[in-house]
């Protein structure tokens, strides 16, 4: 415990050296979110923003640059000056899915970025309209097989984790479904709530408002263990769909490759201190996230590499492709 406290204290004061203090004092730090306000990506950044700003001693300004399935904002981070004043949010979509989804991706996750640390994860929910005749995952599976026309499912867009979750679920059911992509997470959930589609997958933070208001029902959830904010929702992996154990979304912070080592080390210390702050975990959980456990940089980079391999394989098998 004393060793852990020492590490946290060192992390919290790592930016106090003159060189890093001069760097932080130059100008505000821009945190680019490659999706719109209210998305799961945006919400998690707004939860960690105050802690980052406090530890870096400088305002951290969030800039939403949505478009192209996360490629627009992520490419902007790759092109930014590598001086530590531009942060980007790495996620399952931007880092692990897009390399296999886009033929002409304007960035390379392995070449263009350095990892400053992983932050949190969130599961995806399998949701249906409140008036749906399908009261369980099994009932929905039977409905897919019995339907004369393919049941429709929503997603925030082609190649998203939610789209790929639905593709995987449909294949496990051995039935045919129709993908109806929406403009974003909120619109995809609203499509389910309005009965425009029969089911869909949605990130927990995006679905929570509609779920709490009774406008959608959750039949199942991805992940390997019950999630505190949705503990009553059964795990899809335990209902006969084990591949969906790893169907959630993770988030981390990256900077442009070439960021000076002292600055990158300072950022990594700040991210670690924010993630270890006991005040952050309840905020994340209430919003539908869980803080990722502390790992070494080597372990975090290995985790990201495994994610790129597994999601890339699923993209190829799904047939999803853009440009």
N, C-alpha and C positions, 0 to 999 in steps of 0.2 A: 504493500500500500504506500509506504514511504517512497519507494522507487517510482511508483506511478505518479504520486503527487509531484515529485521532482521533475519528471518528464513534462507534466502539464505546466508546471511553473516555467520551465525552460521554453516550452512552446509559446506561452503567453508573452514572454519577454524577448523572444528571438528577434523581433523587429526593432529592438531598442538600440542596436549598434548604429554608429553614425552613418555608415554607408547606406543601410537600409532605411534609416530615418530620412536621409536626404532623398532617396528614391520615392518613398511614400509621400513626401511633402511636395513633390513636383506638381501633381494635378490629381483630380479625382480619378478613381478607377472605374472603368466601364465593364459591366457584366452583361454580356450579350446572351439573350435567351432566344433561341431559334424558333420559338413558337409564340402564339399570341397570349395576351393577358387572360388569366383564368385557367390556362392549361395546367396539367400536372407539372410540367417543366417550370412554368412561371411561378406557381405557388411555392414550390420547394425553394426556389431562389429567394423569394421574398421572406421566407422563414429564416434563412441563414444570413441574409443581407445585414441585419443589425450587428450580429456577432462578428462578421467579417470586417465591417467598417470599424468597429471598436478595436479589434485587434490589429488592424492595419493602420489605424490612426488617420484615416482618410475616408471621405465619402465614397461609397460604392454605389454607382448609379446604374440602375437596370435599364437596358435597352432591348425592347422586343423587336426582333427582326425576323418576322415569320415569312414563310413561303418555301415552296419546293420541298415539302416534307422535311423541313429542318436544314436543307442544304444552303439556303441563302445566308442565314445567320452564322452557321458553322463555317462556311467559306470565308465570311468576313473576318472571323477570328483568325483563321489560317493566314489571311493576308495582312493582318494587323502588325504594327511594329512590335517586335519581341522585347518589350521593355518592362513587362509586368503590369502595365496599365490597362490591358484588355484581357478579361477572363471570358471563358466560354463554358457553357454547360454541356458536358458530354452525357449521353444517355444511350439506352439500348438502341433507339432508332438512329440517332445521328452517327453513332460509333460502330454498332454491331450489325445493323440491318442495311443501312444505306449503301455500304460498299458492294453488296450483292444485288441490291435493288436497282441502282442507277448505272447505266452503261457509261455515262460521262460525268461521274461524280467530281465536283470542282475542288475536292480536297481528299487527302489520304490520311486516315486516322493515325496510322503508324508513323508516317513521315512528317506530318505538318504540326503535330501537337506534342506537348509534354504534359504528363498527368500531375496535377497538383493535389489530387486526393479524391477518394470516393466519399459520397455524402449519405445517401439514403436509397431506399427502394420502396416500391409500392406494388400491390397485386392488381390484377385485372379481375373484374366481376363479369359473370355471365348474367345478363339482365333480360327481362321480358316486360311487356306492358302490364299494368296492374290488372287488366281485364283478360289477360292471356289464359287460355284453357290449360296451358302447360304449367302444372304446379310443382314440378320437380325436373331435375336434369334428365332423369329417365323418361319422363313424359314428353319432354321436348325431343329427345332422341327418337322416341317412337313416332312423334308427330312428323319429324323430318322424313322418316322412312315411309309413312303412310300418306303423305301429302301428294295430291295429284300434280301440283306445280311446286317447284322448289321454294322452300321458305326463305324469306329475305332476312339478311342480317346487316346491321349498320357497322360502321367503323369511322374513325376520324380521318381516314384516307388510305389509299392503296399502299400496302407494305408496312403499315404500322403494326405494333405488337398485337393490337386488338383485331386487326384484319387477319394476321397470321394465327392468332388463337382460334378464330372462327374457322379458318381453313383446316387447322389441325383437328378441332373438335368434329367438324363435318366428316373428315376422313376416318376418324376413330369410330364414328357412328356408322360409317359406310353409306352415307346418304349424300344427296346433292342439295346445295343451298346456293342462294344468289347474293352476291356482295353488292351492297349499296353504300358507296363511300360518301361521307359528308364533308363539310368544309373544315371541321375541327371537332375536338372532344365534346364540347357542350352541345353542338348541333347533333352529333351522333347519339348522345344520350336522349336529347329531346325527340329525335326520330323514333326511338323506342317508346318513350313516354306517350307520344301521340299515336302510336299504333301504326306508323308508316312502315315499320318492319316488324317481323315476328320476334326477333331476338337480336342481341348484339353483345360484344365485349366492350367494357369501358374501364378505364383506370379508376381506382377507388376514389381519389380526390375529385375527379370529374363527375363521378356518379353520386357522391355522398349527398349533395343538396336535394336531388330528385329522389334518392332512396329514402332519406329522412322524411321527406314530404309525402311519401307513399305514391309517387308518380311512376315509379318503376319497382319491380321486384327482383331481388337477387336470388338466383337458383344455385350458384356455385362460385367458387373463388380459386384463383391460381395460388400457388405457394405450397410449401411443405409443412406449414404449421398454421393453426388458426390465427387470424389477424385481430388485434385488440379492438379495432374500430368496427369490425364486422365479424365478431366471434361466433355469431349465430349462423353464419353462412357456411355451408359444408364445403370441404375441400374437394375440388374436382379430381385431384390425384387419388383420393380415397373413395371416389364414386366410380372408379373404373377407367379413369383417364390420366394415367401417370405421366405422360409427356407434358401435361399442363402444369406440373409441379414447378417448372422453371419458366412459366409464361408471363412473369411480371416484368416490371420496368425498374432499372437502376439509374442513378444519377451521380455524376462526378464533376469536378472542375478541371479544365484544361487551360493551357496558355499556348501561344505560338511557340513552335520549336525554335530554339536559339535564344530564349530568354536567359539572361545571365544566371549562372549557378547560384550566387548569393541571394538574388531576388527570388529565384524558384524555391530555394530552401526556405526562405522566409515565408513565402506563400504556403508551402506545404505545412510548415509549423502552425501557421494561422488556421488553415483548414482543419488540421488535426485538433487544435484547441477548440474550435467552434463545434466540431462533431462530438467532442468529449464533454461539452458543457451540459451538466445535468438539467439545466432549464430548457434546453432545446428538445429533448426527447418527447416530453409531453405535448409540445406544440406540434411536432411532426406526427405523432400518433393520432392526435385529435383531428388533424387534417387528412389522415389516410396514408401516412408514410411510416416507415420504421428506419431509425438510423442504422447504417451498416456497421458491423463490428470493426474495431481497429485492426488494421493489417499493416505489414511492412510494405514499402513501395514495390518491392519485388513481387510480393503476393498480390497486390492490387493490379499490377501490370499483367500478371499471369491470369487473373480473373477476367480482365478485359479481353485478353487474347482468346480465352476459352469461349467467351460470349460471342466474339466475332465469328469464330468457327461454327458454333452451334446455330446461331441465328442465320448466318449465311447459308448453311445447309438447308434450313427450313425455307428460306426465301427461294432457293433453287428448286426445291421439291414442290413449292406452292405454285410455281409458274409466274409469280408476280414479277413485273419488270417495268421500269420507267425509262423513257428515251433510250 
